[in-house]
Amino acid sequence: MANIKSQIKRNLQSAAAHERNKSVRSALKTSIRRFNEAVASGSDDAKALAREASRKLDKAATSKVIHKNQAANKKAAIAKKANAL
């Protein structure tokens, strides 16, 4: 356990940020999974789900939850699948 006041505060901030980032990552994975399931089943709303997943990827990369190149690679894969429909 930290004895220094600033380190105690930093630990609390770090824990809060970790929870926020975990929530964003989880929502992102869910969004991508829903898109992939829609593509596999040939659903009509796959294009809308692709747009939503791309938007969430951009937001996650902007807030540095994921790396910008990882977001770009995932967006490219999503666009490729969406255009193949």
Steps between C-alpha positions, in 0.01 A plus 500: 500500500626844411596739780537809285186708456555570131557131428180404681311746282676375188402140582136604531515690169666204332232262624223731377663532157543122483127448558411763237735346243372148576144617436594659167692188389211274593246712308736505204537121494122460527443738210749316277352162599147617413623617159673166433188308602286717269738433210498126568121485507462735201298754699382827344630720782865399450584837339362691799689275739819556299455876532443468876807277548719738297380793708579319824845406369571864418388616844709234675807597297444870567486443875805269471319194632634312196782593264403698189655239269301222663184705445595557137563128440168401658313770305656378175390143573147618581482710182623207291229273640232769465591572137490129416130489593 
